[in-house]
């Protein structure tokens, strides 16, 4: 099974590669709670020693879906559509998505999503602790 | 000037769209500290009421670069290469990047990056508060 390529990881930074987005189908994630495999999904955070977010990327083939609602204990989720078309169902509202769609979902909302198109859907999912961010845009940086 | 399309924002979720990645050149970000414009860059966090991360996406044309090093006060940065080829310079190490490259950079590292190729480079930048995340992979979710 394909794994994240970790090229370097030191205290100040880590460098890795997940491969081309169109090749995400080579990954498979075993869901330890649900006890089922999720094809086309890869988590990156722990492999690259991230301390602020978790990140995963997933390729859903035409017609594929996440067949259950879920909520979160402490993490907000940000979904970014990298390629293709699909549909999110958030608190029972149906939201059509396409390349460039960005959805913020708070802990309390129930969510699921599916590829109701006839071609690949690629989505990046970012988890961060709800309410944790203090500095936005460039206000955290200094030269 | 192009702005993030905000389709809906309620307490539990927000929905927006930044457009196709190849069209990012329509954005321009005015850097309030540096007092210069950054073409092809858009920040998304505040527009979509994110509370856990800041997210921006940037298209660098062939030969373009971020011409200065910067560090961060409290946010770890995660860079994800969406398309193209380029180079990051982190703590003076030169790191070649390509589609699927993911780089974690801690607050203390100095960083800059450039498109040293002959075609567009598209990079997503995620900021989250260093050390803030508790639950990784699917451990934060529940059905």
Contacts between the chains, C-beta under 8 A, distances in Angstrom:
chain1	res1	chain2	res2	distance
A	4	B	102	7.8
A	8	B	95	8.0
A	11	B	106	6.7
A	12	B	90	7.3
A	12	B	91	5.8
A	12	B	105	7.1
A	12	B	106	4.9
A	12	B	108	5.8
A	12	B	109	3.9
A	13	B	90	5.0
A	13	B	91	7.1
A	13	B	103	6.4
A	13	B	104	5.9
A	13	B	105	4.8
A	13	B	106	6.3
A	13	B	109	5.2
A	13	B	111	8.0
A	14	B	103	6.9
A	14	B	104	4.3
A	15	B	95	5.6
A	15	B	101	7.3
A	15	B	102	7.9
A	15	B	103	5.3
A	16	B	101	7.4
A	16	B	102	4.9
A	16	B	103	7.6
A	17	B	98	7.5
A	17	B	100	5.0
A	17	B	101	5.2
A	17	B	102	6.9
A	18	B	100	4.6
A	18	B	102	6.2
A	19	B	100	4.8
A	20	B	99	5.4
A	20	B	100	5.7
A	21	B	82	7.9
A	21	B	99	6.9
A	21	B	100	6.8
A	31	B	138	5.9
A	32	B	137	8.0
A	32	B	138	7.0
A	33	B	138	6.1
A	33	B	139	8.0
A	33	B	141	7.7
A	34	B	138	7.9
A	34	B	143	7.8
A	43	B	136	7.4
A	43	B	137	4.9
A	44	B	102	5.5
A	45	B	133	7.5
A	45	B	136	5.4
A	45	B	137	7.5
A	46	B	136	5.4
A	46	B	137	7.0
A	48	B	102	6.1
A	48	B	103	7.9
A	48	B	104	4.8
A	49	B	104	6.4
A	50	B	76	6.9
A	50	B	78	6.4
A	50	B	104	5.2
A	50	B	133	7.1
A	51	B	76	5.9
A	51	B	106	7.9
A	51	B	130	5.6
A	51	B	131	4.8
A	51	B	132	7.3
A	51	B	133	6.1
A	52	B	53	7.6
A	52	B	75	6.9
A	52	B	76	4.1
A	52	B	78	7.6
A	52	B	127	7.6
A	52	B	128	2.9
A	52	B	129	5.6
A	52	B	130	5.5
A	52	B	131	7.1
A	52	B	132	5.4
A	52	B	133	5.7
A	53	B	52	7.6
A	53	B	53	6.1
A	53	B	76	7.7
A	53	B	78	6.2
A	53	B	126	6.0
A	53	B	128	4.3
A	53	B	133	6.1
A	54	B	133	6.4
A	54	B	135	7.7
A	54	B	136	5.0
A	54	B	137	6.5
A	54	B	140	7.8
A	55	B	78	6.5
A	55	B	80	7.6
A	55	B	102	7.4
A	55	B	126	7.4
A	56	B	137	7.8
A	68	B	143	5.6
A	69	B	143	6.8
A	70	B	141	4.6
A	70	B	142	6.5
A	70	B	143	5.2
A	71	B	141	7.1
A	71	B	142	6.0
A	71	B	143	7.9
A	72	B	140	5.1
A	72	B	141	5.6
A	72	B	142	7.5
A	73	B	135	6.6
A	73	B	140	5.2
A	73	B	141	7.6
A	73	B	142	6.6
A	74	B	134	6.3
A	74	B	135	6.2
A	74	B	140	6.0
A	75	B	52	6.9
A	75	B	133	7.6
A	75	B	135	6.2
A	75	B	140	4.5
A	76	B	50	6.9
A	76	B	51	5.9
A	76	B	52	4.1
A	76	B	53	7.7
A	78	B	48	8.0
A	78	B	50	6.4
A	78	B	52	7.6
A	78	B	53	6.2
A	78	B	55	6.5
A	80	B	55	7.6
A	80	B	124	7.3
A	82	B	21	7.9
A	82	B	82	6.7
A	90	B	12	7.3
A	90	B	13	5.1
A	91	B	12	5.8
A	91	B	13	7.1
A	95	B	8	8.0
A	95	B	15	5.6
A	98	B	17	7.5
A	99	B	20	5.4
A	99	B	21	6.9
A	100	B	17	5.0
A	100	B	18	4.6
A	100	B	19	4.8
A	100	B	20	5.7
A	100	B	21	6.8
A	101	B	15	7.3
A	101	B	16	7.4
A	101	B	17	5.2
A	102	B	4	7.9
A	102	B	15	7.8
A	102	B	16	4.9
A	102	B	17	6.9
A	102	B	18	6.2
A	102	B	44	5.5
A	102	B	48	6.1
A	102	B	55	7.4
A	103	B	13	6.4
A	103	B	14	6.9
A	103	B	15	5.3
A	103	B	16	7.6
A	103	B	48	8.0
A	104	B	13	5.9
A	104	B	14	4.2
A	104	B	48	4.8
A	104	B	49	6.4
A	104	B	50	5.2
A	105	B	12	7.1
A	105	B	13	4.8
A	106	B	11	6.8
A	106	B	12	4.9
A	106	B	13	6.3
A	106	B	51	7.9
A	108	B	12	5.8
A	109	B	12	3.9
A	109	B	13	5.2
A	124	B	80	7.3
A	124	B	124	7.7
A	126	B	53	6.0
A	126	B	55	7.4
A	126	B	126	6.0
A	127	B	52	7.6
A	127	B	133	7.5
A	127	B	135	7.7
A	127	B	140	6.3
A	128	B	50	8.0
A	128	B	52	2.9
A	128	B	53	4.3
A	128	B	128	4.7
A	128	B	129	8.0
A	128	B	132	7.1
A	128	B	133	6.8
A	129	B	52	5.6
A	129	B	128	8.0
A	129	B	129	7.6
A	129	B	132	4.8
A	129	B	133	5.8
A	129	B	134	6.6
A	130	B	51	5.6
A	130	B	52	5.5
A	131	B	51	4.8
A	131	B	52	7.1
A	132	B	51	7.3
A	132	B	52	5.4
A	132	B	128	7.1
A	132	B	129	4.8
A	132	B	132	4.2
A	133	B	45	7.5
A	133	B	50	7.1
A	133	B	51	6.1
A	133	B	52	5.7
A	133	B	53	6.1
A	133	B	54	6.4
A	133	B	75	7.6
A	133	B	127	7.4
A	133	B	128	6.7
A	133	B	129	5.8
A	134	B	74	6.3
A	134	B	129	6.6
A	135	B	54	7.6
A	135	B	73	6.6
A	135	B	74	6.2
A	135	B	75	6.1
A	135	B	127	7.7
A	136	B	43	7.4
A	136	B	45	5.4
A	136	B	46	5.4
A	136	B	54	5.0
A	137	B	32	8.0
A	137	B	43	4.9
A	137	B	45	7.4
A	137	B	46	7.0
A	137	B	54	6.5
A	137	B	56	7.7
A	138	B	31	5.9
A	138	B	32	7.0
A	138	B	33	6.1
A	138	B	34	7.9
A	139	B	33	7.9
A	140	B	54	7.8
A	140	B	72	5.1
A	140	B	73	5.1
A	140	B	74	6.0
A	140	B	75	4.4
A	140	B	127	6.3
A	141	B	33	7.7
A	141	B	70	4.6
A	141	B	71	7.1
A	141	B	72	5.6
A	141	B	73	7.6
A	142	B	70	6.5
A	142	B	71	6.0
A	142	B	72	7.5
A	142	B	73	6.6
A	143	B	34	7.8
A	143	B	68	5.6
A	143	B	69	6.8
A	143	B	70	5.2
A	143	B	71	7.9
